[in-house]
């Protein structure tokens, strides 16, 4: 079941559980129907790739999808994991806010 995610493409996130706990990176893609995200440098997997006209064959390393429940947005102030809240601005627009410091998360 897909739910509204508080993580977006381009966010800096920290892995909270699993074999990559403590690692951080930028979100490359989000898959809301699967509740998963692709994070740069996290959950590296080895793929056996067949040779094609465009690419060479062999074993390549690339990022695997990781469940969003194992991720937390990095606080813009100090880079530590933070929950995400929302704030309505004076002009009526909605902004994402880090609960840890109250800083606005740009993304």
Phi and psi in radians as a Rosetta constraint file:
Dihedral C 1 N 2 CA 2 C 2 CIRCULARHARMONIC -1.496 0.35
Dihedral N 2 CA 2 C 2 N 3 CIRCULARHARMONIC 2.343 0.35
Dihedral C 2 N 3 CA 3 C 3 CIRCULARHARMONIC -2.144 0.35
Dihedral N 3 CA 3 C 3 N 4 CIRCULARHARMONIC 2.870 0.35
Dihedral C 3 N 4 CA 4 C 4 CIRCULARHARMONIC -1.217 0.35
Dihedral N 4 CA 4 C 4 N 5 CIRCULARHARMONIC 2.166 0.35
Dihedral C 4 N 5 CA 5 C 5 CIRCULARHARMONIC -1.594 0.35
Dihedral N 5 CA 5 C 5 N 6 CIRCULARHARMONIC 2.585 0.35
Dihedral C 5 N 6 CA 6 C 6 CIRCULARHARMONIC -1.717 0.35
Dihedral N 6 CA 6 C 6 N 7 CIRCULARHARMONIC 0.093 0.35
Dihedral C 6 N 7 CA 7 C 7 CIRCULARHARMONIC -1.907 0.35
Dihedral N 7 CA 7 C 7 N 8 CIRCULARHARMONIC 2.342 0.35
Dihedral C 7 N 8 CA 8 C 8 CIRCULARHARMONIC -2.141 0.35
Dihedral N 8 CA 8 C 8 N 9 CIRCULARHARMONIC 2.866 0.35
Dihedral C 8 N 9 CA 9 C 9 CIRCULARHARMONIC -1.067 0.35
Dihedral N 9 CA 9 C 9 N 10 CIRCULARHARMONIC 2.332 0.35
Dihedral C 9 N 10 CA 10 C 10 CIRCULARHARMONIC 1.679 0.35
Dihedral N 10 CA 10 C 10 N 11 CIRCULARHARMONIC -0.188 0.35
Dihedral C 10 N 11 CA 11 C 11 CIRCULARHARMONIC -1.232 0.35
Dihedral N 11 CA 11 C 11 N 12 CIRCULARHARMONIC 2.592 0.35
Dihedral C 11 N 12 CA 12 C 12 CIRCULARHARMONIC -1.564 0.35
Dihedral N 12 CA 12 C 12 N 13 CIRCULARHARMONIC 2.156 0.35
Dihedral C 12 N 13 CA 13 C 13 CIRCULARHARMONIC -2.197 0.35
Dihedral N 13 CA 13 C 13 N 14 CIRCULARHARMONIC 2.808 0.35
Dihedral C 13 N 14 CA 14 C 14 CIRCULARHARMONIC -2.123 0.35
Dihedral N 14 CA 14 C 14 N 15 CIRCULARHARMONIC 2.387 0.35
Dihedral C 14 N 15 CA 15 C 15 CIRCULARHARMONIC -1.420 0.35
Dihedral N 15 CA 15 C 15 N 16 CIRCULARHARMONIC 2.217 0.35
Dihedral C 15 N 16 CA 16 C 16 CIRCULARHARMONIC -1.692 0.35
Dihedral N 16 CA 16 C 16 N 17 CIRCULARHARMONIC -0.462 0.35
Dihedral C 16 N 17 CA 17 C 17 CIRCULARHARMONIC -2.476 0.35
Dihedral N 17 CA 17 C 17 N 18 CIRCULARHARMONIC 2.866 0.35
Dihedral C 17 N 18 CA 18 C 18 CIRCULARHARMONIC 1.745 0.35
Dihedral N 18 CA 18 C 18 N 19 CIRCULARHARMONIC -3.017 0.35
Dihedral C 18 N 19 CA 19 C 19 CIRCULARHARMONIC -1.223 0.35
Dihedral N 19 CA 19 C 19 N 20 CIRCULARHARMONIC -0.355 0.35
Dihedral C 19 N 20 CA 20 C 20 CIRCULARHARMONIC -1.786 0.35
Dihedral N 20 CA 20 C 20 N 21 CIRCULARHARMONIC 0.404 0.35
Dihedral C 20 N 21 CA 21 C 21 CIRCULARHARMONIC -0.966 0.35
Dihedral N 21 CA 21 C 21 N 22 CIRCULARHARMONIC 2.321 0.35
Dihedral C 21 N 22 CA 22 C 22 CIRCULARHARMONIC 1.642 0.35
Dihedral N 22 CA 22 C 22 N 23 CIRCULARHARMONIC -0.339 0.35
Dihedral C 22 N 23 CA 23 C 23 CIRCULARHARMONIC -1.274 0.35
Dihedral N 23 CA 23 C 23 N 24 CIRCULARHARMONIC 2.648 0.35
Dihedral C 23 N 24 CA 24 C 24 CIRCULARHARMONIC -2.307 0.35
Dihedral N 24 CA 24 C 24 N 25 CIRCULARHARMONIC 2.781 0.35
Dihedral C 24 N 25 CA 25 C 25 CIRCULARHARMONIC -3.031 0.35
Dihedral N 25 CA 25 C 25 N 26 CIRCULARHARMONIC 3.132 0.35
Dihedral C 25 N 26 CA 26 C 26 CIRCULARHARMONIC -1.692 0.35
Dihedral N 26 CA 26 C 26 N 27 CIRCULARHARMONIC 2.467 0.35
Dihedral C 26 N 27 CA 27 C 27 CIRCULARHARMONIC -1.299 0.35
Dihedral N 27 CA 27 C 27 N 28 CIRCULARHARMONIC 2.131 0.35
Dihedral C 27 N 28 CA 28 C 28 CIRCULARHARMONIC -1.556 0.35
Dihedral N 28 CA 28 C 28 N 29 CIRCULARHARMONIC -0.617 0.35
Dihedral C 28 N 29 CA 29 C 29 CIRCULARHARMONIC -2.750 0.35
Dihedral N 29 CA 29 C 29 N 30 CIRCULARHARMONIC 2.669 0.35
Dihedral C 29 N 30 CA 30 C 30 CIRCULARHARMONIC -2.171 0.35
Dihedral N 30 CA 30 C 30 N 31 CIRCULARHARMONIC 2.410 0.35
Dihedral C 30 N 31 CA 31 C 31 CIRCULARHARMONIC -2.094 0.35
Dihedral N 31 CA 31 C 31 N 32 CIRCULARHARMONIC 1.513 0.35
Dihedral C 31 N 32 CA 32 C 32 CIRCULARHARMONIC -1.093 0.35
Dihedral N 32 CA 32 C 32 N 33 CIRCULARHARMONIC -0.557 0.35
Dihedral C 32 N 33 CA 33 C 33 CIRCULARHARMONIC -1.205 0.35
Dihedral N 33 CA 33 C 33 N 34 CIRCULARHARMONIC -0.458 0.35
Dihedral C 33 N 34 CA 34 C 34 CIRCULARHARMONIC -1.754 0.35
Dihedral N 34 CA 34 C 34 N 35 CIRCULARHARMONIC -0.111 0.35
Dihedral C 34 N 35 CA 35 C 35 CIRCULARHARMONIC 0.997 0.35
Dihedral N 35 CA 35 C 35 N 36 CIRCULARHARMONIC 0.686 0.35
Dihedral C 35 N 36 CA 36 C 36 CIRCULARHARMONIC -2.258 0.35
Dihedral N 36 CA 36 C 36 N 37 CIRCULARHARMONIC 2.805 0.35
Dihedral C 36 N 37 CA 37 C 37 CIRCULARHARMONIC -2.440 0.35
Dihedral N 37 CA 37 C 37 N 38 CIRCULARHARMONIC 2.748 0.35
Dihedral C 37 N 38 CA 38 C 38 CIRCULARHARMONIC -1.879 0.35
Dihedral N 38 CA 38 C 38 N 39 CIRCULARHARMONIC 2.088 0.35
Dihedral C 38 N 39 CA 39 C 39 CIRCULARHARMONIC -2.044 0.35
Dihedral N 39 CA 39 C 39 N 40 CIRCULARHARMONIC 2.345 0.35
Dihedral C 39 N 40 CA 40 C 40 CIRCULARHARMONIC -1.098 0.35
Dihedral N 40 CA 40 C 40 N 41 CIRCULARHARMONIC 2.159 0.35
Dihedral C 40 N 41 CA 41 C 41 CIRCULARHARMONIC 1.379 0.35
Dihedral N 41 CA 41 C 41 N 42 CIRCULARHARMONIC 0.130 0.35
Dihedral C 41 N 42 CA 42 C 42 CIRCULARHARMONIC -2.070 0.35
Dihedral N 42 CA 42 C 42 N 43 CIRCULARHARMONIC 2.519 0.35
Dihedral C 42 N 43 CA 43 C 43 CIRCULARHARMONIC 1.007 0.35
Dihedral N 43 CA 43 C 43 N 44 CIRCULARHARMONIC 0.898 0.35
Dihedral C 43 N 44 CA 44 C 44 CIRCULARHARMONIC -1.213 0.35
Dihedral N 44 CA 44 C 44 N 45 CIRCULARHARMONIC 2.280 0.35
Dihedral C 44 N 45 CA 45 C 45 CIRCULARHARMONIC -2.180 0.35
Dihedral N 45 CA 45 C 45 N 46 CIRCULARHARMONIC 2.700 0.35
Dihedral C 45 N 46 CA 46 C 46 CIRCULARHARMONIC -1.777 0.35
Dihedral N 46 CA 46 C 46 N 47 CIRCULARHARMONIC 2.237 0.35
Dihedral C 46 N 47 CA 47 C 47 CIRCULARHARMONIC -2.041 0.35
Dihedral N 47 CA 47 C 47 N 48 CIRCULARHARMONIC 2.400 0.35
Dihedral C 47 N 48 CA 48 C 48 CIRCULARHARMONIC -1.577 0.35
Dihedral N 48 CA 48 C 48 N 49 CIRCULARHARMONIC 2.008 0.35
Dihedral C 48 N 49 CA 49 C 49 CIRCULARHARMONIC -1.918 0.35
Dihedral N 49 CA 49 C 49 N 50 CIRCULARHARMONIC 2.298 0.35
Dihedral C 49 N 50 CA 50 C 50 CIRCULARHARMONIC -1.363 0.35
Dihedral N 50 CA 50 C 50 N 51 CIRCULARHARMONIC 2.542 0.35
Dihedral C 50 N 51 CA 51 C 51 CIRCULARHARMONIC -1.220 0.35
Dihedral N 51 CA 51 C 51 N 52 CIRCULARHARMONIC 2.380 0.35
Dihedral C 51 N 52 CA 52 C 52 CIRCULARHARMONIC -2.252 0.35
Dihedral N 52 CA 52 C 52 N 53 CIRCULARHARMONIC 3.128 0.35
Dihedral C 52 N 53 CA 53 C 53 CIRCULARHARMONIC -1.152 0.35
Dihedral N 53 CA 53 C 53 N 54 CIRCULARHARMONIC -0.544 0.35
Dihedral C 53 N 54 CA 54 C 54 CIRCULARHARMONIC -1.574 0.35
Dihedral N 54 CA 54 C 54 N 55 CIRCULARHARMONIC -0.591 0.35
Dihedral C 54 N 55 CA 55 C 55 CIRCULARHARMONIC -2.226 0.35
Dihedral N 55 CA 55 C 55 N 56 CIRCULARHARMONIC 2.661 0.35
Dihedral C 55 N 56 CA 56 C 56 CIRCULARHARMONIC -1.403 0.35
Dihedral N 56 CA 56 C 56 N 57 CIRCULARHARMONIC 2.594 0.35
Dihedral C 56 N 57 CA 57 C 57 CIRCULARHARMONIC -1.440 0.35
Dihedral N 57 CA 57 C 57 N 58 CIRCULARHARMONIC 2.959 0.35
Dihedral C 57 N 58 CA 58 C 58 CIRCULARHARMONIC 2.326 0.35
Dihedral N 58 CA 58 C 58 N 59 CIRCULARHARMONIC -2.958 0.35
Dihedral C 58 N 59 CA 59 C 59 CIRCULARHARMONIC -1.689 0.35
Dihedral N 59 CA 59 C 59 N 60 CIRCULARHARMONIC 2.141 0.35
Dihedral C 59 N 60 CA 60 C 60 CIRCULARHARMONIC -2.051 0.35
Dihedral N 60 CA 60 C 60 N 61 CIRCULARHARMONIC 2.632 0.35
Dihedral C 60 N 61 CA 61 C 61 CIRCULARHARMONIC -1.750 0.35
Dihedral N 61 CA 61 C 61 N 62 CIRCULARHARMONIC 2.352 0.35
Dihedral C 61 N 62 CA 62 C 62 CIRCULARHARMONIC -2.675 0.35
Dihedral N 62 CA 62 C 62 N 63 CIRCULARHARMONIC 2.934 0.35
Dihedral C 62 N 63 CA 63 C 63 CIRCULARHARMONIC -1.327 0.35
Dihedral N 63 CA 63 C 63 N 64 CIRCULARHARMONIC 2.490 0.35
Dihedral C 63 N 64 CA 64 C 64 CIRCULARHARMONIC -1.827 0.35
Dihedral N 64 CA 64 C 64 N 65 CIRCULARHARMONIC 2.810 0.35
Dihedral C 64 N 65 CA 65 C 65 CIRCULARHARMONIC -1.216 0.35
Dihedral N 65 CA 65 C 65 N 66 CIRCULARHARMONIC 2.588 0.35
Dihedral C 65 N 66 CA 66 C 66 CIRCULARHARMONIC -2.298 0.35
Dihedral N 66 CA 66 C 66 N 67 CIRCULARHARMONIC 2.479 0.35
Dihedral C 66 N 67 CA 67 C 67 CIRCULARHARMONIC -1.188 0.35
Dihedral N 67 CA 67 C 67 N 68 CIRCULARHARMONIC 2.438 0.35
Dihedral C 67 N 68 CA 68 C 68 CIRCULARHARMONIC -1.172 0.35
Dihedral N 68 CA 68 C 68 N 69 CIRCULARHARMONIC -0.348 0.35
Dihedral C 68 N 69 CA 69 C 69 CIRCULARHARMONIC -1.212 0.35
Dihedral N 69 CA 69 C 69 N 70 CIRCULARHARMONIC -0.291 0.35
Dihedral C 69 N 70 CA 70 C 70 CIRCULARHARMONIC -1.643 0.35
Dihedral N 70 CA 70 C 70 N 71 CIRCULARHARMONIC 0.111 0.35
Dihedral C 70 N 71 CA 71 C 71 CIRCULARHARMONIC -2.082 0.35
Dihedral N 71 CA 71 C 71 N 72 CIRCULARHARMONIC 2.610 0.35
Dihedral C 71 N 72 CA 72 C 72 CIRCULARHARMONIC -2.384 0.35
Dihedral N 72 CA 72 C 72 N 73 CIRCULARHARMONIC 2.483 0.35
Dihedral C 72 N 73 CA 73 C 73 CIRCULARHARMONIC -1.183 0.35
Dihedral N 73 CA 73 C 73 N 74 CIRCULARHARMONIC 2.375 0.35
Dihedral C 73 N 74 CA 74 C 74 CIRCULARHARMONIC -1.359 0.35
Dihedral N 74 CA 74 C 74 N 75 CIRCULARHARMONIC 2.316 0.35
Dihedral C 74 N 75 CA 75 C 75 CIRCULARHARMONIC -1.110 0.35
Dihedral N 75 CA 75 C 75 N 76 CIRCULARHARMONIC 2.256 0.35
Dihedral C 75 N 76 CA 76 C 76 CIRCULARHARMONIC -1.069 0.35
Dihedral N 76 CA 76 C 76 N 77 CIRCULARHARMONIC -0.417 0.35
Dihedral C 76 N 77 CA 77 C 77 CIRCULARHARMONIC -1.352 0.35
Dihedral N 77 CA 77 C 77 N 78 CIRCULARHARMONIC -0.887 0.35
Dihedral C 77 N 78 CA 78 C 78 CIRCULARHARMONIC -2.195 0.35
Dihedral N 78 CA 78 C 78 N 79 CIRCULARHARMONIC -0.033 0.35
Dihedral C 78 N 79 CA 79 C 79 CIRCULARHARMONIC 1.411 0.35
Dihedral N 79 CA 79 C 79 N 80 CIRCULARHARMONIC 0.058 0.35
Dihedral C 79 N 80 CA 80 C 80 CIRCULARHARMONIC -1.486 0.35
Dihedral N 80 CA 80 C 80 N 81 CIRCULARHARMONIC 2.773 0.35
Dihedral C 80 N 81 CA 81 C 81 CIRCULARHARMONIC -1.088 0.35
Dihedral N 81 CA 81 C 81 N 82 CIRCULARHARMONIC 2.472 0.35
Dihedral C 81 N 82 CA 82 C 82 CIRCULARHARMONIC -2.524 0.35
Dihedral N 82 CA 82 C 82 N 83 CIRCULARHARMONIC 2.649 0.35
Dihedral C 82 N 83 CA 83 C 83 CIRCULARHARMONIC -1.417 0.35
Dihedral N 83 CA 83 C 83 N 84 CIRCULARHARMONIC 2.894 0.35
Dihedral C 83 N 84 CA 84 C 84 CIRCULARHARMONIC -1.979 0.35
Dihedral N 84 CA 84 C 84 N 85 CIRCULARHARMONIC 2.303 0.35
Dihedral C 84 N 85 CA 85 C 85 CIRCULARHARMONIC -2.132 0.35
Dihedral N 85 CA 85 C 85 N 86 CIRCULARHARMONIC 3.097 0.35
Dihedral C 85 N 86 CA 86 C 86 CIRCULARHARMONIC -2.207 0.35
Dihedral N 86 CA 86 C 86 N 87 CIRCULARHARMONIC 2.581 0.35
Dihedral C 86 N 87 CA 87 C 87 CIRCULARHARMONIC -2.386 0.35
Dihedral N 87 CA 87 C 87 N 88 CIRCULARHARMONIC 2.394 0.35
Dihedral C 87 N 88 CA 88 C 88 CIRCULARHARMONIC -1.594 0.35
Dihedral N 88 CA 88 C 88 N 89 CIRCULARHARMONIC 2.142 0.35
Dihedral C 88 N 89 CA 89 C 89 CIRCULARHARMONIC -1.342 0.35
Dihedral N 89 CA 89 C 89 N 90 CIRCULARHARMONIC 2.975 0.35
Dihedral C 89 N 90 CA 90 C 90 CIRCULARHARMONIC -1.060 0.35
Dihedral N 90 CA 90 C 90 N 91 CIRCULARHARMONIC -0.592 0.35
Dihedral C 90 N 91 CA 91 C 91 CIRCULARHARMONIC -1.447 0.35
Dihedral N 91 CA 91 C 91 N 92 CIRCULARHARMONIC 0.057 0.35
Dihedral C 91 N 92 CA 92 C 92 CIRCULARHARMONIC 1.626 0.35
Dihedral N 92 CA 92 C 92 N 93 CIRCULARHARMONIC -0.071 0.35
Dihedral C 92 N 93 CA 93 C 93 CIRCULARHARMONIC -1.411 0.35
Dihedral N 93 CA 93 C 93 N 94 CIRCULARHARMONIC 2.692 0.35
Dihedral C 93 N 94 CA 94 C 94 CIRCULARHARMONIC -1.783 0.35
Dihedral N 94 CA 94 C 94 N 95 CIRCULARHARMONIC 2.356 0.35
Dihedral C 94 N 95 CA 95 C 95 CIRCULARHARMONIC -2.217 0.35
Dihedral N 95 CA 95 C 95 N 96 CIRCULARHARMONIC 2.512 0.35
Dihedral C 95 N 96 CA 96 C 96 CIRCULARHARMONIC -1.427 0.35
Dihedral N 96 CA 96 C 96 N 97 CIRCULARHARMONIC 2.414 0.35
Dihedral C 96 N 97 CA 97 C 97 CIRCULARHARMONIC -2.275 0.35
Dihedral N 97 CA 97 C 97 N 98 CIRCULARHARMONIC 2.420 0.35
Dihedral C 97 N 98 CA 98 C 98 CIRCULARHARMONIC -1.347 0.35
Dihedral N 98 CA 98 C 98 N 99 CIRCULARHARMONIC 2.189 0.35
Dihedral C 98 N 99 CA 99 C 99 CIRCULARHARMONIC -1.181 0.35
Dihedral N 99 CA 99 C 99 N 100 CIRCULARHARMONIC -0.492 0.35
Dihedral C 99 N 100 CA 100 C 100 CIRCULARHARMONIC -1.135 0.35
Dihedral N 100 CA 100 C 100 N 101 CIRCULARHARMONIC -0.810 0.35
Dihedral C 100 N 101 CA 101 C 101 CIRCULARHARMONIC -2.066 0.35
Dihedral N 101 CA 101 C 101 N 102 CIRCULARHARMONIC -0.262 0.35
Dihedral C 101 N 102 CA 102 C 102 CIRCULARHARMONIC 1.484 0.35
Dihedral N 102 CA 102 C 102 N 103 CIRCULARHARMONIC 0.028 0.35
Dihedral C 102 N 103 CA 103 C 103 CIRCULARHARMONIC -1.249 0.35
Dihedral N 103 CA 103 C 103 N 104 CIRCULARHARMONIC 2.568 0.35
Dihedral C 103 N 104 CA 104 C 104 CIRCULARHARMONIC -1.337 0.35
Dihedral N 104 CA 104 C 104 N 105 CIRCULARHARMONIC 2.327 0.35
Dihedral C 104 N 105 CA 105 C 105 CIRCULARHARMONIC -1.590 0.35
Dihedral N 105 CA 105 C 105 N 106 CIRCULARHARMONIC 2.002 0.35
Dihedral C 105 N 106 CA 106 C 106 CIRCULARHARMONIC -1.490 0.35
Dihedral N 106 CA 106 C 106 N 107 CIRCULARHARMONIC 2.399 0.35
